[in-house]
Amino acid sequence: MSGIKQYYGKIKDGRVDVPVYTLTRATEAMQAIVINGRLDEPFWSELPGRLTELQTGEAVKYATEFKIGVHDNDLYLGILCRDEPGQPLNAMELPRNDFALWQGDVVEILLETPEHSYYQIAVNPVGSLADLDRGAGLAHGPRWDAQAEVAVHVDQESGYWSVEMRIPFTPSTQDPLHEVVGPPPTADKPWHFNLCRQRIRGQDAETEVSAFSPTGERGFHNILKFGVLK
């Protein structure tokens, strides 16, 4: 057995009681999506995914809802982040892959395919972006470019911000520095993922951190807790 098959076998054996998300296949509504952050197309009329508190899995004060779909070789992701009406968000404009991104409000998706573990794409309320190949390590991971189309919309008065992403993927391994590498997720060969949010205000007691699949610890990057995407 090859090294990569042994590695994925260990991960699979170690994953128990993780949540499953069934994505939506191509629909006419999905084809009408314009990536502007507003989530105003019919495809986003229902957001079935929910985040819960990162360590405990309990409900959080500031809800986050999401939906994921697939069309051709693209994942579509919409995220709605509830917040305090009339209050400013904690975010600043930053260069791509600036680690200061995680000092404020941010949402991120961690994606593992049958070919690669794993990628990280994060964005804050002003549209600053980080896309990292975590499998390549911190020294080389920032060289990877997801080539994702990402947009953010903020409605401070109503108390929310929202994100739309189109994330291309490819079965080809010829260009490992671009795009998510892997075949489309299926029931037999699913991807694994986590969707996470942090909201930082003042003291630690005011920080709220949530995820689709709670990790039981303070960090997001527990791959054994990645949920199933099929």
ABEGO torsion letter per residue (X at the ends): XBAAAAAAAAAAAABBGBBBBBBBBBBAAAAABBBAGAGABAAAABBABBBBBAAAGBBBABBBBBBBBBBEABBBBBBBBBBBBGBBBBBBBBBBGBAAAAABBBBBBBBBBAABOBBBBBBBAAGBBBBBBAAAEAAAAAABBAGBBBBBBBBAAAGBBBBBBBBBBBABAABAABEBBEBBBBAABBBBBBBBBBBBBEBAAABBBBBABBAGBABAABAAABBBBX
